[in-house]
Each structure stands twice: as structure tokens, then as C-alpha cells.
Amino acid sequence: MIKELNHIGLLTASIEVSKDFYTGVLGGTIIRDHKDAEGSLFTYIQLALGVIELIRVAADNPNAGFAHVAYLIDDEKTLDEYYQYLVEKGYEFTLAPKPTTAGDGRLAFFNDKSGTSFELIERKENIRIRDLVNERIEAFKYTAIYAPPAAIPECDTFYTYEMGFSLTEPNQYAIGADVIKLIPTEDETLLKKPLSHICFKVKNCKETLDYLMEQDIKCSEISICEEAGQYFIIEGPSGEQVVFVQ
């Protein structure tokens, strides 16, 4: 059904502050910058093979942070056909198919059983630059999503059957280099914003941590777990969590 996980949407009260963080600090590359009369309306920044879409919102918006996961659909069906297919499967659409703001295709939004907001995009252009190199980040390792334990079986069906991902590890799904990781939880506070965090792979956690602290970025201490090895966590400008693993 889909070609790729195209980007992660991030709501921010300041496009410029978030730009500075993801480009100036993390070394990302701006691959699209759509501006209106007040400045940037949205900006796409690529880090390794992952793309973050910065979307301008009001300063008092309570939903600032990671907001949606966007999928580029394949050519087997039109967006309208996939929309109808998912509606018949019981998925709730919050936005029916319509032209994109940039005018380069069409999009629609819906929610899965975890409550995560997903975007389907129909466009001819693939915005990601395949051979882009980042000085500090080796790979966009995964996107993490909270889900109630009771919803995991339905989420599994969503990723494997509806989206066409492969189950690579328990609660982890991949299509090409793009990976979604489900984190079961019954914590209602976490489930209110199910798009938990993104994870970057770096060559050396200690060197990356030292560099970020030199940039006045507040970082957690380096931790070690059997699953991820060395890792640490930072908070982005809009309260979003970013994890770095070695």
C-alpha cells in the first residue's frame, strides 16, 4: 500500500528556532521550505534518510511536538481508493482527500487504534534525498509510538496488512529502512500524545553527548540497556523527545 514512511510531522510555535536546532545543531538539510506572508508555513528537514516536517502553530497550542506520521502511497491505487478501503476497514478519517498546501499532490489524515494521527500522501515527487550524508547522524533508526496493550493486535494488523510493513522484532515494523516501534503502555498521560519519540543512530554516544552539551542542549545521562545498548535522551525546542543510540 505504501512506498515509504515519508516524514514525521512536528508542530512548533517557532519555525526558526526548530530550524536552528535540526539544521544548525543536528546538521540536517532543508529540502523544502514553503512560506506564506508571515514566513515559513512548513519546512522539511532531512537527517540521514529521515525527514521531519516543521509546521507552524500558535504559541499556546497544547499539541506542540511530534504530531503525525506521513506515508507516501504506492501507485497501485489512488488516494481516493485507499481512503475508501480504510474507511471500510473502520479507520476514522479526520481529513478526507484534498490537495496539499504546496499544490504538489493530495493528502488525507486518519487515526489508528493507538490514537496516532497518520497522513497519506499521493504525489509523483519523492522529496527524500537518498544519498544525503549527515556529519553526526548515521541513521534515522525508528519512530516510537505508545499504544494500549489491548490495541497491539489491531495495530499489528494495521502495519502488516493495511500498510505492508514487515514484523522484524516484537512490536517493531519495517518497510525498507523505515521503522515503527510500538511501546505498550497503560499510562493515560502518555497515551494522550501517542507519538512518543524519534531515535537517531550515532557513531559514538559520548562524543555526541559532549557536543550537544557544548551547544547548551540539556541531555540525560548515557544509559545502557540490553535492547538498545548505549543511549541518551534530549528534549527538542517544542518539547519533543529525541533519543540517540550507539
Secondary structure, 3 states (H helix, E strand, C coil): CEEEEEEEEEEECCHHHHHHHHHHHCCCEEEEEEEECCEEEEEEEEECCEEEEEEECCCCCCCCEEEEEEEEECCCCCHHHHHHHHHHCCCEEEEEEEECCCCCCEEEEEECCCCCEEEEEECCCCCCCCCCCCCCEEEEEEEEEEECHHHHHHHHHHHHHHCCCEEEECCEEEECCEEEEEEECCCHHHHCCCEEEEEEEECCHHHHHHHHHHCCCCECCCEEECCCEEEEEEECCCCCEEEEEC
